[in-house]
Amino acid sequence: MLVWAPGPGTRMVSSAVLGGGIGERGWVLNAQVPPGYGRLDPVAHLRALAADAGLDGPGVGLMTAAPVAERCHAADDGAEAVVTAGIGVRGWAAVPDDGALAAPRRPGTINILVSLPVPLTDAALVNAVATATEAKTQALVELGADASGTPTDAVCVACPSPRADDGREPEAFAGPRSLWGARLARAVHRAAREACAAALARPDGDGRTDRVPVYG
């Protein structure tokens, strides 16, 4: 598993099963689980892994079946992104309502962690998630992956908590044409493109051309 622990004074927004939403978070854990992971208590599992790693207090827990040792990192003028990717189960977000939505879910396969050095408003944090997702999709399309992502991708964006004594207002925007949104997008795009290209080239099934009808 990968662990990043910036400690107190960090706000995060995440779609993760553990520590999702917006709030103060002290750490992020990205745990690799076996393909076909069947546990029905992922939150308890992630909390146990965090405790084993010496992490306490609120944090964010992600899961993936991709090899986390093959993480990819990119930076752009202060914005940093780390991406782990396995894209054997991938497709477009909008699919026909053909009963596939009832299929079992699998662990998230493209996990994106972003760190920005400036505080963001709640709205800008949500905007940053959208920008990171757009950049990921751009990378997939450029690689010819014919997909917008995988069914259970997860995103986490971290930034400093606002401080009343520094006189700095939180950034109000993080769209792709804002200063920090543009930097975030470039960092995520580079890391996601490298990670997804490696996944497509792996012989373990992530580069296969068949599709498993799992949506969620």
C-alpha positions in Angstrom: 0.0 0.0 0.0 1.0 3.6 -0.5 0.7 6.1 2.4 1.0 9.9 2.4 0.6 11.6 5.8 0.9 15.4 5.6 -0.5 15.6 9.1 -2.7 18.3 10.7 -3.7 21.4 8.9 -4.7 19.7 5.7 -8.2 19.7 4.1 -9.2 17.1 1.6 -12.1 16.3 -0.7 -12.5 12.7 -1.8 -14.9 10.2 -3.3 -13.2 7.4 -1.2 -15.2 4.8 0.7 -13.2 5.8 3.9 -12.9 9.5 4.7 -14.9 10.7 1.7 -16.5 14.1 1.5 -14.8 17.4 2.6 -12.9 17.9 5.8 -9.7 17.9 7.8 -7.7 14.7 7.0 -4.2 13.8 8.1 -3.4 11.0 5.8 -4.2 9.1 2.6 -3.8 5.3 2.2 -4.0 3.6 -1.2 -4.3 -0.2 -0.6 -3.7 -2.8 -3.3 -6.2 -5.7 -3.0 -6.4 -8.9 -5.1 -8.5 -9.0 -8.3 -12.0 -10.2 -7.5 -11.7 -8.7 -3.9 -14.9 -10.0 -2.2 -14.9 -8.5 1.3 -18.1 -6.6 2.1 -16.5 -4.5 4.8 -14.0 -2.3 2.9 -14.3 0.5 5.5 -13.3 -1.8 8.4 -10.6 -3.3 6.3 -9.1 0.1 5.4 -9.2 1.2 9.0 -7.4 -1.9 10.1 -4.7 -1.3 7.4 -4.4 2.3 8.6 -4.0 1.2 12.2 -1.3 -1.4 11.2 0.5 1.5 9.4 0.5 3.6 12.5 -2.0 6.1 11.1 -4.5 7.6 13.5 -7.2 10.3 13.3 -9.3 11.0 10.3 -7.9 10.1 6.9 -8.8 8.9 3.4 -8.7 5.2 2.4 -8.6 4.1 -1.2 -8.5 0.6 -2.8 -7.3 -0.7 -6.1 -6.5 -4.0 -7.8 -3.7 -2.2 -9.7 -0.1 -2.6 -8.6 0.5 0.4 -6.4 4.3 0.0 -6.7 3.9 1.2 -10.3 2.4 4.5 -9.2 3.2 7.5 -11.5 3.9 11.0 -10.2 3.8 14.4 -12.0 4.2 18.0 -10.9 3.4 21.3 -12.4 4.5 24.5 -10.7 3.4 23.4 -7.2 0.6 21.1 -8.1 1.4 17.4 -7.7 -0.4 14.2 -8.7 0.1 10.5 -8.0 -1.9 8.0 -10.0 -2.3 4.2 -9.8 -4.1 2.6 -12.7 -5.5 -0.7 -13.7 -7.9 -0.4 -16.6 -8.9 -4.0 -17.5 -12.5 -3.1 -16.5 -13.2 0.2 -18.3 -15.9 2.0 -20.3 -17.9 5.1 -20.8 -19.7 6.7 -17.9 -23.1 6.7 -19.7 -24.2 3.2 -20.6 -27.6 1.6 -21.5 -29.8 0.6 -18.6 -29.5 -3.1 -19.4 -29.3 -4.5 -15.9 -25.5 -4.2 -15.6 -25.9 -1.7 -12.8 -26.9 -4.6 -10.5 -23.6 -6.4 -11.1 -21.1 -6.6 -8.2 -18.7 -3.7 -7.8 -14.9 -4.1 -8.0 -12.2 -2.2 -6.2 -11.4 1.2 -7.7 -8.8 0.9 -10.5 -7.7 4.4 -11.3 -7.0 6.3 -8.1 -5.9 9.9 -8.3 -4.3 11.8 -5.4 -3.6 15.5 -5.9 -1.8 18.0 -3.6 -2.0 21.7 -4.0 0.0 24.2 -1.9 -2.8 26.8 -1.6 -6.1 26.6 0.4 -9.3 26.2 -1.6 -12.9 27.0 -0.8 -15.3 24.1 -0.6 -16.6 24.9 -4.1 -13.1 25.0 -5.5 -12.3 21.6 -3.9 -15.4 20.1 -5.7 -14.3 21.9 -8.9 -10.8 20.4 -8.5 -12.3 16.9 -8.5 -14.1 17.6 -11.8 -10.9 19.0 -13.3 -8.9 16.0 -12.3 -11.5 13.7 -13.7 -11.5 15.6 -17.0 -7.7 15.3 -17.2 -7.8 11.6 -16.6 -10.4 11.1 -19.3 -8.3 13.2 -21.7 -5.4 10.9 -21.1 -7.5 7.8 -21.7 -8.9 9.1 -25.0 -5.4 10.1 -26.2 -4.2 6.6 -25.5 -7.1 5.1 -27.5 -8.5 3.4 -24.5 -12.1 4.0 -25.7 -13.3 4.9 -22.1 -13.9 7.7 -19.7 -12.6 5.7 -16.8 -13.4 2.6 -14.8 -16.5 1.9 -12.8 -15.0 2.6 -9.4 -12.3 5.3 -9.9 -11.6 7.5 -6.9 -10.2 10.9 -6.5 -8.6 12.8 -3.5 -7.6 16.4 -3.6 -5.6 17.9 -0.7 -4.7 21.4 0.2 -3.7 23.5 3.3 -6.4 24.5 5.7 -7.1 28.2 5.6 -5.4 30.2 8.4 -6.9 33.3 9.8 -3.5 34.8 10.6 -1.9 34.6 7.1 -4.2 37.1 5.4 -4.6 34.8 2.4 -8.1 34.1 1.0 -8.7 30.6 -0.2 -8.7 30.1 -3.9 -12.3 30.3 -5.2 -11.8 28.4 -8.5 -10.1 25.2 -9.6 -11.5 24.8 -13.1 -9.1 23.9 -16.0 -8.7 27.6 -17.0 -8.0 28.9 -13.5 -4.4 29.2 -12.3 -4.4 26.2 -10.0 -6.9 24.2 -11.9 -4.7 24.4 -15.0 -1.7 23.3 -13.1 -3.7 20.4 -11.4 -5.0 19.3 -14.8 -1.5 19.2 -16.4 -0.1 17.2 -13.5 -3.0 14.7 -13.4 -2.9 14.4 -17.2 0.8 13.5 -17.3 0.6 11.1 -14.3 -2.6 9.4 -15.6 -1.3 9.1 -19.1 1.9 7.4 -17.9 0.0 5.1 -15.5 -2.7 4.1 -18.0 -0.2 3.5 -20.8 1.7 1.2 -18.4 -1.5 -0.6 -17.5 -2.4 -1.1 -21.2 1.1 -2.7 -21.7 0.9 -5.0 -18.8 0.5 -8.8 -19.6 -1.7 -9.4 -16.5 -5.0 -8.6 -18.2 -5.2 -4.8 -17.9 -4.3 -4.4 -21.5 -7.0 -6.8 -22.7 -9.6 -5.7 -25.2 -12.6 -7.6 -23.7 -15.0 -5.7 -21.4 -16.6 -7.0 -18.3 -20.1 -5.5 -17.8 -19.5 -4.0 -14.3 -20.8 -0.6 -13.6 -21.3 1.5 -10.5 
